[in-house]
Amino acid sequence: MKTKNKLLFIFTVIFTVMFISCASMGNYLPVSPDETVIGTVQTTFVARDSWLSKNETINTQAYIKLLEAAVRKYPGNIDVRDIIWVTGRTMGSGNIEISAMAKIIGEDTNEI
């Protein structure tokens, strides 16, 4: 019985550390069935670590940074969808590093 308690304690500690050090938000602005995915894009940026409306603020920052990166990669009328971001290391002055990824939607220029 003691071995089970030790394993449960170890699992709980590992899970708690992972949860605290690496928060994520998944699938912001999902792709609609009528949209065409033409690629993917990823970026990393620094955001202010704040508990007030944290997810909404980071969602907006991730959208802007991903769209900026997508415009450099693809021409035409494009947008980003299925945004997923993960917090990384804590920087100085209450900032955190965010890694974000998304699908690029737009017109497929390879169609005939």
PyMOL commands that set and color helices and strands:
alter all, ss='L'
color gray80, all
select helices_A, chain A and resi 2-21+54-73+92-94
alter helices_A, ss='H'
color red, helices_A
select strands_A, chain A and resi 24-28+37-48+78-90+95-106
alter strands_A, ss='S'
color yellow, strands_A
deselect
rebuild
show_as cartoon
